[in-house]
Amino acid sequence: MRADDRNRAWIVVALLFIFMVINFADKAVIGIAAVPIMQELEIGPRQFGLVGSSFFLLFAVSSVATGFLVNRVQTRWVLPAMGFIWALTQFPMIGSVGLETLVACRIALGAGEGPTTPVALHSAYKWFPNELRTLPTAIIVQGGAIGVMVALPLLNWIIMRWTWHWAFGSLGLAGIVWCALWLVFGREGSLDDGGAKAKDAAQSCLRVGYAHLLLSPTILACWAASFGANWALSLALSWQGAYLIKGLGLAQSSIGFLGALAAGGSAVAMLATGWYSQRLLSRGVSSRVARGILGGSSVALGGAALAMLPYVPGVPVKIALTTLGLALPSAIYVISNAVVGEIAPAVQRGALLAIGTAVASSGGLLAPYIMGSVIESATTPLDGFNTGFFMCGVIMLVGGAIAMALVNPEREAKRRSTRLQPLAAST
């Protein structure tokens, strides 16, 4: 890679990192404002759970549709279009709104944000070959954790000073600013187009049947682990603020920092996993170990922490276990996307990344509403939160175990090679 291309590649990564920061701040604001919203709109846990789940209603559909779109349209134009949609859905929140408006805006925001991770990674992968993708993947994906870690205290301060309405409005302004920066500095990479080397260009013309890719044990195992991690993520985004206030009895003024602990842990987990995985690969360790076992174990350990939550006393211990349980699974986002990038043909990678996001996001569609229903049916809010987090822990334990057992990119590469040749010959 030339020096100019290297510099441009890292500028793109930096912009995509900020893109993810805004993306996750958009998601997390609903959780930090949970109690003020429920009080102002006079809604219960089940209705608020519906608000949290509504974000994911069109998330999967949008992810898949945009994934196929970016196989044909440059991400340079798709990304700012998405950012503009985000901004538009936040501005109505500045005024007085009802439950219906809040749900409608969260549905629209989810449609705009559904493809964020796969499209951002697809854009980055056009600048980096496979052996150099793990670290850029980690930087971009952990932008979400940094976004929550930085945004939660700031958004909570805005809520305390100017009400929750302006927390949403400030995120709309941030989205507009990012779109302007991307249009000035963003560029499309050339690794997957005619500017690549002849060998890479030849490879980019090869395809594998989608049935073969979608039934791959490695792909399915990555998605199982990501489903569990996304269940935990959606609970953190929608319910962590209410858990700290209604479950543990803390004040609104204190939850910005405490809510950011899990996000900070996620950032550390993703960066450390990305760095260590790439280090293992550079030393010749198999991708099965460097990606499959490493990523699967992070989800399983997080699940174990949440499963213990009902059985430990004391607020500090519960906060520590919640932080670990919500932070550790985030490492799978780095791993699973890198695995898909490793085994999927370049021309199909964007679609497959998007389908994976859609599968994982189904956990987000279910988790907030189920948690709200459990809380509303429980004797006390804390009992409801304990039960809901225990369920999440079991789901993550199962998903992590599946990933550790079945993720094997080397095996998939051999299977793919037997299928690529006839398809290439037929074109």
C-alpha distance (Angstrom), angle and dihedral (degrees) to the residues before:
residue distance angle dihedral
M1 . . .
R2 3.81 . .
A3 3.80 119.7 .
D4 3.83 92.0 -111.8
D5 3.79 91.4 49.9
R6 3.80 90.9 46.7
N7 3.80 91.7 52.7
R8 3.78 92.0 46.3
A9 3.80 90.7 48.0
W10 3.79 92.2 56.0
I11 3.82 91.9 45.2
V12 3.80 87.3 56.2
V13 3.81 90.4 47.8
A14 3.82 89.9 51.1
L15 3.80 91.8 51.3
L16 3.79 91.4 46.4
F17 3.80 88.9 50.0
I18 3.83 90.0 55.8
F19 3.82 88.3 45.1
M20 3.81 88.9 58.2
V21 3.81 91.9 45.3
I22 3.81 90.7 58.1
N23 3.79 91.3 41.6
F24 3.78 94.4 57.4
A25 3.79 93.8 39.6
D26 3.82 86.6 57.0
K27 3.79 88.8 53.5
A28 3.81 97.1 42.2
V29 3.81 98.2 49.6
I30 3.81 90.9 77.3
G31 3.80 90.8 59.3
I32 3.79 97.4 47.4
A33 3.81 89.2 48.4
A34 3.81 94.5 43.1
V35 3.80 99.3 111.3
P36 3.85 96.5 42.4
I37 3.81 89.7 47.7
M38 3.82 93.3 49.5
Q39 3.80 90.5 47.6
E40 3.82 95.5 47.7
L41 3.81 95.7 43.5
E42 3.82 93.1 37.3
I43 3.80 94.9 -131.2
G44 3.81 131.0 146.5
P45 3.83 131.7 -128.6
R46 3.80 94.5 -88.4
Q47 3.81 92.4 53.2
F48 3.78 91.8 45.6
G49 3.80 88.5 49.3
L50 3.80 86.7 56.0
V51 3.82 88.6 54.8
G52 3.80 90.1 51.8
S53 3.80 93.4 47.2
S54 3.81 93.9 44.6
F55 3.79 89.2 70.0
F56 3.81 88.4 68.5
L57 3.82 97.1 44.8
L58 3.83 95.0 99.0
F59 3.80 94.7 16.8
A60 3.80 94.5 100.5
V61 3.81 96.1 42.3
S62 3.79 91.4 49.2
S63 3.81 91.6 46.4
V64 3.79 93.8 54.6
A65 3.82 96.0 41.0
T66 3.80 93.3 49.0
G67 3.79 90.7 43.6
F68 3.79 90.3 61.8
L69 3.81 90.2 41.3
V70 3.82 93.5 58.6
N71 3.80 89.3 55.0
R72 3.83 84.3 71.0
V73 3.82 107.4 20.8
Q74 3.80 123.5 59.4
T75 3.78 115.2 -106.0
R76 3.81 86.9 -134.5
W77 3.81 87.3 78.6
V78 3.80 100.6 30.3
L79 3.82 94.3 57.2
P80 3.84 98.3 57.4
A81 3.80 90.3 44.3
M82 3.79 88.4 57.2
G83 3.80 92.5 46.6
F84 3.80 91.1 52.0
I85 3.81 90.9 53.0
W86 3.80 90.0 52.4
A87 3.79 91.7 53.6
L88 3.80 94.0 48.3
T89 3.81 92.3 53.8
Q90 3.82 93.1 53.3
F91 3.79 100.1 51.5
P92 3.86 96.7 69.7
M93 3.80 88.2 61.6
I94 3.81 90.5 69.3
G95 3.80 90.1 76.8
S96 3.78 131.8 53.1
V97 3.81 110.1 -66.6
G98 3.78 138.6 178.6
L99 3.78 130.8 -139.2
E100 3.81 92.3 -91.1
T101 3.82 93.4 54.4
L102 3.79 91.6 46.0
V103 3.80 91.8 51.3
A104 3.82 92.5 45.6
C105 3.81 92.5 51.4
R106 3.82 92.1 47.0
I107 3.81 90.3 51.0
A108 3.82 90.9 50.7
L109 3.80 91.2 45.8
G110 3.80 90.4 51.1
A111 3.79 90.4 51.8
G112 3.79 89.8 52.2
E113 3.79 95.0 44.4
G114 3.81 99.0 40.0
P115 3.81 96.0 92.1
T116 3.83 95.0 39.4
T117 3.79 100.9 109.1
P118 3.82 98.7 39.7
V119 3.81 93.7 44.1
A120 3.81 92.7 46.7
L121 3.80 91.6 48.8
H122 3.80 92.2 44.5
S123 3.80 87.8 54.2
A124 3.81 92.1 49.0
Y125 3.81 94.1 45.6
K126 3.80 88.6 61.2
W127 3.82 86.2 68.3
F128 3.83 101.4 42.6
P129 3.83 132.3 52.7
N130 3.82 118.7 -129.9
E131 3.81 96.4 -94.2
L132 3.84 91.2 55.9
R133 3.80 99.6 42.1
T134 3.80 102.9 88.5
L135 3.81 96.7 74.5
P136 3.85 96.2 45.0
T137 3.80 87.4 46.5
A138 3.80 90.3 52.8
I139 3.81 92.8 47.9
I140 3.80 93.7 49.5
V141 3.79 97.1 42.0
Q142 3.79 94.4 45.6
G143 3.79 87.7 54.0
G144 3.78 83.3 84.7
A145 3.79 91.8 58.2
I146 3.80 91.7 45.4
G147 3.79 88.8 48.6
V148 3.78 91.5 56.1
M149 3.81 93.4 41.1
V150 3.81 93.3 52.0
A151 3.79 98.2 32.8
L152 3.80 101.3 47.7
P153 3.82 97.2 65.8
L154 3.81 90.5 41.4
L155 3.80 94.1 46.4
N156 3.79 91.0 45.6
W157 3.81 89.3 52.6
I158 3.81 89.7 51.5
I159 3.81 89.9 49.2
M160 3.80 92.0 50.6
R161 3.81 92.3 46.9
W162 3.83 105.1 34.1
T163 3.85 105.7 10.6
W164 3.78 129.0 -102.3
H165 3.82 92.6 -74.2
W166 3.81 92.4 74.0
A167 3.79 92.6 47.5
F168 3.80 86.8 66.0
G169 3.81 92.6 42.9
S170 3.80 93.1 53.5
L171 3.80 90.0 55.1
G172 3.80 90.4 53.2
L173 3.80 89.7 55.7
A174 3.81 90.9 48.5
G175 3.80 90.2 54.2
I176 3.81 92.5 53.5
V177 3.81 91.7 49.9
W178 3.82 91.7 51.0
C179 3.81 92.2 51.4
A180 3.80 89.7 55.1
L181 3.82 92.4 49.6
W182 3.80 92.8 48.8
L183 3.79 93.8 50.0
V184 3.81 88.5 54.0
F185 3.81 101.3 41.2
G186 3.82 107.2 16.5
R187 3.80 119.9 104.9
E188 3.82 138.6 175.4
G189 3.81 118.1 -109.6
S190 3.78 121.6 -127.7
L191 3.81 105.7 -145.1
D192 3.79 92.7 100.5
D193 3.80 99.8 40.4
G194 3.77 139.8 61.9
G195 3.79 92.1 -69.0
A196 3.80 91.5 68.3
K197 3.75 124.3 94.9
A198 3.77 117.4 -79.0
K199 3.78 92.9 -105.5
D200 3.79 92.3 51.3
A201 3.79 90.6 46.2
A202 3.78 90.5 52.6
Q203 3.79 91.1 49.0
S204 3.79 91.7 49.3
C205 3.82 89.4 60.8
L206 3.81 92.3 58.2
R207 3.77 120.8 98.2
V208 3.78 137.0 -172.4
G209 3.77 123.2 -152.4
Y210 3.79 110.3 -93.9
A211 3.80 90.5 -131.2
H212 3.80 88.8 60.0
L213 3.80 92.3 49.0
L214 3.80 95.9 43.8
L215 3.82 92.7 49.5
S216 3.79 94.0 47.6
P217 3.84 109.7 126.6
T218 3.80 89.3 -140.0
I219 3.80 93.4 52.8
L220 3.80 93.3 44.0
A221 3.81 91.6 48.6
C222 3.81 91.5 50.9
W223 3.77 89.5 50.8
A224 3.82 92.5 48.2
A225 3.80 90.8 55.1
S226 3.81 91.5 43.3
F227 3.81 90.0 51.1
G228 3.80 89.9 57.3
A229 3.80 92.6 44.8
N230 3.79 91.1 49.3
W231 3.80 90.9 50.7
A232 3.80 87.7 58.0
L233 3.80 92.9 42.8
S234 3.79 93.5 53.2
L235 3.81 90.8 49.6
A236 3.79 90.1 51.1
L237 3.80 92.2 48.9
S238 3.81 96.2 45.5
W239 3.79 106.2 28.5
Q240 3.80 113.0 21.7
G241 3.80 93.8 90.8
A242 3.80 92.5 49.5
Y243 3.82 89.9 45.3
L244 3.79 91.6 56.0
I245 3.83 93.1 46.3
K246 3.82 105.5 32.7
G247 3.80 97.9 26.1
L248 3.80 104.0 37.7
G249 3.81 98.8 23.5
L250 3.81 99.0 -120.6
A251 3.81 125.8 148.9
Q252 3.82 125.4 -104.0
S253 3.81 89.6 -117.7
S254 3.82 92.1 62.3
I255 3.78 101.9 46.5
G256 3.80 98.0 76.9
F257 3.79 92.9 71.6
L258 3.81 95.6 36.4
G259 3.78 91.8 48.5
A260 3.78 88.9 52.1
L261 3.82 92.1 57.4
A262 3.79 93.3 77.3
A263 3.80 90.5 45.6
G264 3.79 90.6 51.4
G265 3.78 89.8 49.1
S266 3.81 89.6 50.4
A267 3.79 91.1 52.6
V268 3.80 91.2 51.2
A269 3.81 91.9 45.5
M270 3.80 93.6 50.6
L271 3.79 96.5 44.4
A272 3.80 92.9 44.4
T273 3.79 92.2 46.7
G274 3.79 92.7 47.3
W275 3.81 92.2 48.3
Y276 3.81 94.9 44.6
S277 3.80 93.9 44.3
Q278 3.80 91.8 51.5
R279 3.82 90.0 46.3
L280 3.80 91.0 52.8
L281 3.80 91.9 48.4
S282 3.81 91.6 49.9
R283 3.81 88.7 54.2
G284 3.78 91.9 54.2
V285 3.81 98.5 -101.5
S286 3.80 112.2 151.1
S287 3.78 119.3 -99.6
R288 3.80 87.7 -124.1
V289 3.81 89.1 66.8
A290 3.82 99.7 30.0
R291 3.78 93.1 49.0
G292 3.81 112.4 10.3
I293 3.79 103.3 45.1
L294 3.80 93.9 32.7
G295 3.80 93.6 51.6
G296 3.79 96.3 40.2
S297 3.79 93.3 50.4
S298 3.81 91.3 53.3
V299 3.81 90.7 57.7
A300 3.81 93.0 44.6
L301 3.81 92.9 50.2
G302 3.80 91.0 49.5
G303 3.79 89.3 50.4
A304 3.79 91.4 51.7
A305 3.81 90.6 53.2
L306 3.81 93.4 52.9
A307 3.81 92.8 43.3
M308 3.82 88.6 58.6
L309 3.80 93.1 52.3
P310 3.85 98.6 94.3
Y311 3.79 91.7 51.6
V312 3.80 102.4 53.2
P313 3.82 125.8 81.1
G314 3.77 129.2 -140.2
V315 3.78 133.8 47.6
P316 3.86 96.7 -106.9
V317 3.82 92.8 54.6
K318 3.80 92.1 46.8
I319 3.81 91.1 50.2
A320 3.82 90.5 48.8
L321 3.82 93.6 50.2
T322 3.80 92.2 44.5
T323 3.80 90.1 50.8
L324 3.81 92.6 50.6
G325 3.78 93.5 42.6
L326 3.79 93.7 51.5
A327 3.82 96.3 39.2
L328 3.81 106.6 45.3
P329 3.84 98.0 57.3
S330 3.81 90.6 59.7
A331 3.80 88.8 79.5
I332 3.81 89.5 74.4
Y333 3.81 90.9 68.2
V334 3.81 89.5 64.4
I335 3.79 92.6 44.6
S336 3.80 101.6 42.6
N337 3.80 94.7 48.0
A338 3.80 91.3 47.7
V339 3.82 90.2 50.0
V340 3.81 91.3 52.1
G341 3.80 89.4 47.8
E342 3.80 88.7 51.4
I343 3.80 99.3 52.1
A344 3.83 105.5 26.3
P345 3.83 120.0 87.7
A346 3.79 110.9 -109.4
V347 3.81 94.8 -114.3
Q348 3.81 90.9 53.8
R349 3.79 99.2 37.8
G350 3.81 97.2 91.8
A351 3.80 92.3 52.4
L352 3.80 93.5 45.9
L353 3.80 92.8 48.5
A354 3.80 88.5 51.0
I355 3.81 93.4 48.5
G356 3.80 88.8 51.1
T357 3.78 90.6 52.0
A358 3.80 89.2 49.7
V359 3.80 92.5 52.3
A360 3.79 92.5 47.2
S361 3.80 92.2 46.0
S362 3.80 91.1 59.9
G363 3.79 85.0 75.5
G364 3.78 88.1 57.6
L365 3.80 91.0 50.9
L366 3.80 92.1 56.2
A367 3.80 105.2 33.0
P368 3.86 104.3 66.2
Y369 3.80 94.5 47.4
I370 3.80 93.2 44.7
M371 3.80 90.4 49.2
G372 3.81 90.8 49.8
S373 3.80 91.4 49.4
V374 3.81 91.8 48.8
I375 3.83 91.6 49.3
E376 3.80 92.7 48.6
S377 3.82 91.3 50.3
A378 3.81 96.1 44.9
T379 3.79 126.4 97.5
T380 3.81 91.4 -120.1
P381 3.82 132.5 8.9
L382 3.82 90.6 -112.5
D383 3.81 91.8 54.4
G384 3.78 89.1 51.5
F385 3.79 93.4 49.2
N386 3.82 91.4 47.6
T387 3.80 91.5 52.4
G388 3.79 93.3 45.7
F389 3.80 93.8 49.6
F390 3.82 90.9 46.2
M391 3.81 89.6 55.5
C392 3.80 89.0 50.0
G393 3.81 90.7 50.7
V394 3.79 92.9 53.9
I395 3.81 91.6 49.4
M396 3.81 90.7 51.5
L397 3.81 93.0 47.1
V398 3.80 90.1 55.5
G399 3.82 94.2 44.7
G400 3.80 93.0 47.4
A401 3.79 92.5 49.3
I402 3.81 91.1 51.1
A403 3.81 90.7 51.9
M404 3.79 93.5 49.3
A405 3.79 90.6 49.9
L406 3.80 102.0 42.9
V407 3.83 112.7 24.1
N408 3.81 105.0 107.3
P409 3.84 114.3 148.9
E410 3.82 93.7 177.3
R411 3.79 90.9 58.9
E412 3.79 90.3 48.0
A413 3.81 91.4 50.5
K414 3.81 89.7 56.6
R415 3.79 91.9 47.7
R416 3.79 90.8 47.5
S417 3.80 93.7 51.0
T418 3.80 90.6 59.8
R419 3.80 90.1 54.2
L420 3.77 101.3 40.7
Q421 3.80 97.5 62.9
P422 3.82 98.4 61.8
L423 3.82 90.9 44.5
A424 3.78 91.4 49.5
A425 3.76 91.6 48.1
S426 3.77 91.6 51.5
T427 3.79 94.5 56.1
